[in-house]
């Protein structure tokens, strides 16, 4: 199974919010905050946020070894290895849980 079909909501989140963050001078924490704010604008988006927080992100964290390079590419972030990606994903998880 490929990343996009296994993690469709995370694919959208990473691809839509992170690549331009550098141009907009946003921190990753600010990007997550913006995503949460956008998701809270409708009931459908709130459901997507719940899927990201409770299903897709935990599953990705558990399989980071397999998918870390895709996360790197999709979010336009540099990770030396899967452990770097795991640290970043855990930071994203922490911010989503605020």
C-alpha positions as CSV (number, residue, x, y, z in Angstrom):
1,X,0.0,0.0,0.0
2,X,1.4,3.4,-0.8
3,X,1.5,6.5,1.5
4,X,-1.3,8.4,-0.3
5,X,-3.8,5.6,0.0
6,X,-2.8,4.6,3.5
7,X,-2.7,8.2,4.8
8,X,-5.0,10.4,2.6
9,X,-5.7,13.1,5.1
10,X,-2.0,13.4,6.2
11,X,-1.0,13.6,2.5
12,X,-3.4,16.5,2.1
13,X,-2.2,18.2,5.4
14,X,1.5,17.8,4.7
15,X,1.3,18.8,1.0
16,X,-1.0,21.7,1.4
17,X,0.4,23.4,4.6
18,X,4.1,22.7,4.9
19,X,5.8,23.3,1.6
20,X,5.1,27.1,1.5
21,X,5.7,27.7,5.2
22,X,9.3,28.7,4.6
23,X,8.2,31.3,2.1
24,X,5.7,32.6,4.6
25,X,8.2,32.6,7.4
26,X,6.1,30.3,9.5
27,X,7.3,27.8,12.1
28,X,6.1,24.3,12.0
29,X,4.1,24.9,15.1
30,X,2.4,27.9,13.4
31,X,1.6,25.7,10.4
32,X,-0.1,23.1,12.7
33,X,-2.0,25.9,14.4
34,X,-3.2,27.3,11.1
35,X,-4.3,23.8,10.1
36,X,-6.3,23.3,13.3
37,X,-8.0,26.7,12.8
38,X,-8.9,25.8,9.3
39,X,-10.3,22.4,10.3
40,X,-12.4,24.0,13.0
41,X,-14.4,26.0,10.4
42,X,-16.7,23.2,9.5
43,X,-18.1,19.9,10.8
44,X,-16.6,18.0,7.9
45,X,-13.2,19.4,8.5
46,X,-13.4,18.6,12.2
47,X,-14.0,15.0,11.3
48,X,-10.9,15.1,9.1
49,X,-8.9,16.6,11.9
50,X,-10.1,13.8,14.2
51,X,-9.0,11.2,11.6
52,X,-5.6,12.8,11.4
53,X,-5.1,12.9,15.2
54,X,-6.6,9.6,16.2
55,X,-6.0,7.3,13.3
56,X,-3.5,8.4,10.6
57,X,-0.8,10.1,12.6
58,X,-0.5,7.4,15.2
59,X,-0.4,4.7,12.5
60,X,2.3,6.7,10.6
61,X,4.4,7.1,13.8
62,X,4.2,3.4,14.3
63,X,5.4,2.9,10.7
64,X,7.9,5.7,10.4
65,X,10.7,3.5,9.2
66,X,8.7,2.6,6.1
67,X,7.4,6.1,5.2
68,X,9.8,8.7,6.6
69,X,11.3,9.6,3.2
70,X,7.8,10.2,1.8
71,X,7.0,12.4,4.8
72,X,10.2,14.3,4.1
73,X,9.3,14.9,0.5
74,X,5.6,15.7,1.0
75,X,6.2,18.1,3.8
76,X,9.3,19.6,2.2
77,X,11.3,19.1,5.3
78,X,14.9,17.7,5.7
79,X,15.3,14.6,7.9
80,X,18.6,12.7,8.0
81,X,16.9,9.5,9.0
82,X,13.7,8.0,10.3
83,X,14.5,9.1,13.9
84,X,14.6,12.7,12.7
85,X,11.2,12.2,11.0
86,X,9.9,10.6,14.2
87,X,10.9,13.6,16.3
88,X,9.1,15.9,13.9
89,X,6.0,13.7,13.7
90,X,5.8,13.6,17.5
91,X,6.1,17.4,17.6
92,X,3.2,17.6,15.1
93,X,1.2,15.2,17.3
94,X,1.9,17.3,20.4
95,X,0.7,20.4,18.6
96,X,-2.4,18.8,17.3
97,X,-3.3,17.7,20.8
98,X,-3.2,21.2,22.3
